[in-house]
Amino acid sequence: MAEEYAGKSTIEEIRDRFDGDVERFTHLETGQISITDASLMMELITASALAATPEMKRVLDIGCGAGNNTLKLLSRKPDLDCDLVDLSGNMLFRARERVGGATKGSIRTHHGDFRTLPLEPESYGVVLAAAVFHHLRDDGDWERAFEKLYRITAPGGSVWITDLISHETREIRTLMEARHGEFLEEIGGREYRDRVFSWIEREDTPRPLTYQTELLRKSGFGCVEILHKNGNFAAFGAVKV
Ligand SMILES: C[S@@+](CC[C@H](N)C(=O)[O-])C[C@H]1O[C@@H](n2cnc3c(N)ncnc32)[C@H](O)[C@@H]1O
């Protein structure tokens, strides 16, 4: 991995951190509170998945955490077959428990790194990826991940992403980070802001929304949609037409 990523958490460190952080990801109503408009973005990707792919049968949730995004989709379309992917065994255990109580469809769990897990090509009507791609590092990593996303999506299927994003212009990056800091301080004071910022510094390498929508197109998706952007967070997606 390039020099600029040398100080960042390894995949094992990320796994261990999330293994000890399950409770924070189990609030379906609010989503993750450190994310601006978390609940709105969850609502938007759910509604968009339903609108773009009403006939979906199988959903894949990449970096499912405790299963919030799959649960939200099941609340509107019950009995989907659900595939849950996570690095963290503790997250996956909780997700299976919660999703198991919400669908009569099948549940498959995939424990590991989605970049290397063997996932069946063209088999998912809907793919969800919430707050996970910001752990991707260099260009090759992003390109291979988005190519895989395209490969596993069924023809006519759709993918929906919510995530921490960056910006192309240094000054805009600084501006948006300051606004994110104010948002975090309002929730939990300076200590909370500093804690979240130190996670971001250690673990995350987000990319601009423009970079990601261009990459979706380059990976083969025919229709690319931006659903929402507020500061350092965005909800967007694409359809494999
Ligand atoms: C910030 S949490 C978000 C959880 C959930 N998507 C949500 O929105 O509530 C990120 C999750 O992605 C998982 N994760 C990070 N990198 C991953 C990877 N390469 N493959 C699979 N899971 C990953 C982490 O273990 C963690 O559970």
The ligand as an ORCA input file, in Angstrom:
! r2SCAN-3c Opt
* xyz 0 1
  C     -19.515      2.213     10.072
  S     -20.070      0.546     10.135
  C     -21.631      0.670      9.270
  C     -22.552     -0.492      9.561
  C     -23.884     -0.468      8.811
  N     -23.715     -0.517      7.390
  C     -24.697      0.729      9.207
  O     -24.853      1.643      8.378
  O     -25.205      0.752     10.339
  C     -19.004     -0.219      8.937
  C     -19.093     -1.748      8.936
  O     -18.388     -2.229      7.791
  C     -17.588     -3.329      8.163
  N     -16.463     -3.369      7.212
  C     -15.457     -2.478      7.058
  N     -14.653     -2.830      6.043
  C     -15.169     -3.994      5.546
  C     -14.768     -4.874      4.494
  N     -13.691     -4.635      3.745
  N     -15.525     -5.965      4.253
  C     -16.627     -6.237      5.013
  N     -17.040     -5.447      6.021
  C     -16.328     -4.337      6.283
  C     -17.191     -3.053      9.603
  O     -16.832     -4.237     10.292
  C     -18.454     -2.393     10.158
  O     -19.346     -3.323     10.719
*
